[in-house]
Amino acid sequence: MARPWRIQYKDAYYHVLSRGTEGRAIFCDDQDRRIFLDTVGEASDRFGAEILAFVLMTNHVLLQTPGTDLSRVMQWVGVTYTGRFNNRHSRAGHLFQGRFESMVMENDAYVVELSCYIHRNPLRAGIVERLIDSPWSSYPEYAYGRKGPEWLKTDLILGWLIPPFVSVHRFRV
């Protein structure tokens, strides 16, 4: 039976999810997480994908692909990170379980809701007690204006949440 076609179109927003083979972890330590984020950043530069939010558990990324091919982006990330992971841990073989999952976001409000959902994952999983305690998430950039990776694009979602005359980063309490 053939695989179903992926729905892809210019300027679409996608919720992308990849899991480790047989439920295994795709990160052994923080260095693996840094390597993965560096790989995502390289893919953003190479393919023009705009990363809007992320949380590294097994792997969650929300991204926009203006004029790029989502499958090419995710194939490159998967192959490149797997090679780096395997080389670092002296192993061979697949790291990710099958194809990545992707869901097209239908409207702006859902993109904002999904960003919140992605950021709450570590809390729901019991990994942290407060979202700010999740170091492998884009939440601190959104909630506290912390400096994140250059490739992370927060302006779009923050623009939908905050009136244009208010600057979150200027508040001092």
Secondary structure as GFF3:
##gff-version 3
##sequence-region A 1 173
A	DSSP	beta_strand	12	17	.	.	.	ID=ss1
A	DSSP	three_ten_helix	21	23	.	.	.	ID=ss2
A	DSSP	alpha_helix	30	47	.	.	.	ID=ss3
A	DSSP	beta_strand	50	55	.	.	.	ID=ss4
A	DSSP	beta_strand	60	65	.	.	.	ID=ss5
A	DSSP	alpha_helix	70	88	.	.	.	ID=ss6
A	DSSP	beta_strand	101	104	.	.	.	ID=ss7
A	DSSP	alpha_helix	108	124	.	.	.	ID=ss8
A	DSSP	three_ten_helix	131	133	.	.	.	ID=ss9
A	DSSP	alpha_helix	139	144	.	.	.	ID=ss10
A	DSSP	alpha_helix	155	161	.	.	.	ID=ss11
A	DSSP	three_ten_helix	168	170	.	.	.	ID=ss12
###
